[in-house]
Amino acid sequence: MAALQETVTHVASLDAKAYKYGFTTNIESEKAPKGLNEDIVRFISAKKNEPDWLTQWRLAAYQRWLTMSEPNWARVHYPKIDYQDLYYYSAPKSTPGPKTIDDVDPELLRTYEKLGIPLREQEILAGVQTRKVAVDAVFDSVSVATTFKEELAKAGVIFCPISEAVHTHPELVQKYLGSVVPVTDNYFATLNSAVFSDGSFVYIPKGVRCPMELSTYFRINEQNTGQFERTLIIADCDSYVSYLEGCTAPKRDENQLHAAVVELVALDNAQIKYSTVQNWYPGDSDGRGGIYNFVTKRGDCRGDNSHISWTQVETGSAITWKYPSCILRGNNSQGEFYSIAVSNGHQQVDSGTKMIHLGKNTKSRIVSKGISAGKSQNTYRGLVSAHRKAVGSRNFTQCDSLLIGQSCSAHTIPYIEAKNNHLQFEHEATTSKISDEQLFYAMQRGLSAEDATALIVNGFVREVLQQLPMEFAVEAQKLISISLEGSVG
Amino acid sequence: MLEVNDLHVSVGDREILKGFTLKVAAGEVAAIMGPNGTGKSTLSYVIAGREGYTITRGEILLNGVNLLDLAPHMRAANGVFLAFQYPVEIPGVACMQFLKAAMNAQRRSRGDEEINTPEFMKRVREESEKLKISQEMLRRPLNSGFSGGEKKRMEILQMALLQPKLSILDETDSGLDIDALKTVSEGVNSLRNPARGFLIITHYQRLLDYIKPDTVHVMAQGRIQKSGGAELALELEKHGYQNYVSNEAA
């Protein structure tokens, strides 16, 4: 029908113009030579003045990586990546580790201002933002600024670049780094272990409820540069933290590799809420350029009654390969995964989660909403498994896919493994199209085709949006509309 | 106010409206009655601008504006409202959210300011009370899991809030019990005023006991066969439509 057709055509005609964050920052940077070898790994480690154990850790990862091959089981297609044709380290030249916000290059501050990320605490306090959110800003390979550090320190919370934590809290880093995602885990995680540049480190001490939202904002700027961040969050017993990460990148014709690792550790009765709004550059209307987002995220519910919840809104990247997972080790621990994955144009998404039930009476819940438009491919891939000791464990999985137009596709691939008889796993899946009836009904009430589509899509993803912190939910809602329409918002 | 002139409409190769002509004056309630399959719903969809119909001839004017030139949402902004025979469910979108989106979309299309939230809440409260719609129902997703009666009341609520110039009620009485029929009819009657026109499409006389029409038109074989006053509906109730469908299979 023409109304739907119009929307579809509109969506199909959408290209990079709709991507608001595609600007480039002109700033001098210091790079390691192109390519990857032991010297580059040593170079990165030396740049960060790392202790010997970490250099050796990186080198071991690099040796391991040489023996591995790139995974090819995902439903995504891309030309072979030449790992020798990438830069593995890039840092804005003027920041040899900023001490205060005044040391940060003004050009960088302007970049984050344009992105709507306030880094000056006084601005935040003056009400630029309604709620206080501490931000760690990572630009290419290094952290350029972390806000509210002092206020957080009063509560005992450590929130700093991981490169700094290596020096200030070596015992914590050494104890937990690689304890959730082992060095040998997978091709991209192993690569990350060898060359990771920076990222955020969070430690919430026993019994502390983190007084504000923590957030990391990732920005890839340099050309031909891989970004390999490493995030490590530890919630000690009886603590709570809510953490948000956001990502954008300039428009470039070539693909850029992003292979991050995020590790979460929740000890007894601790809760970690991790939200992602991922809006990497998705490429243009012909499928040129865009980020390859090959990310390993895993949370370990190590303590009894611990609770980890992942919420993700994925609208960007040319290719997304990402499965934020929970290891439910502690008895009565809980894992959650709420996901909205929007794909348009030539985007390819293969994303989902793994819920590994090891402890008794562990619970997990998966709600995945995939929206495909244009010529995109959107796959949900999930694993729910229960160890023979995980008696009384329960999972509920709901995967809904919404198709817009004729040229996209959606796939649901659930894996379920139960090794004991005392558990309850439920799986529900639906695939639907925005119907002509729904569109016409909304248009008859006065909404344009684009507004009607946005409204229906927002209804479809509502359950997941509700999981996001309020301000981010509003942002995410706008973002979804923009990714689908290019005109709303 | 509404003027449909010599309208010919096809779906695929099949012509459904064959020279349909009708005038509805401001303040008039016109009833269109006729057997199944004579194009009554097609007429309402074509006025509202649904896709999938080929208009081969004719025009539809609302206060002089040719509706056929406008997209459905612009027709709505110009004052066309269709109460659906089968209201559509929109999962995840609360009634309140939908009502506000619709009101503001129309206001924007007309170049008016958006309604502020307290004013909006007040209007919704007033109108929903009249229609016996609870606050709880307004928080639920639009039409999802609503009973037949609830869906029809929600249609009338939207009509009351959007204040259309021309309201088309397509088989609004279908699926309603007698109490719901009364509530819905009262809702419609309270909206009658000298500036508004109504087009009421129905099979049965029953609805017209509650909403008294000014004119009644018998539709068969894609056009109006006979027009008259309210008494025509009573005559149809007695004799059926056989006099109007004799020379062609319905």
Interface residues (C-beta under 8 A of the other chain):
Chain A: M1 A2 A3 L4 S435 D436 E437 Q438 F440 Y441 A442 M443 Q444 R445 G446 L447 S448 A449 D451 A452 L455 I456 N458 G459 F460 V461 R462 E463
Chain B: A48 G49 R50 E51 G52 A71 P72 H73 R75 A76 A77 V80 F81 L82 F84 P87 V88 E89 I90 P91 G92 V93 Q97 F98 A101 A102 M103 A105 Q106 S109 P141 Q158 L162
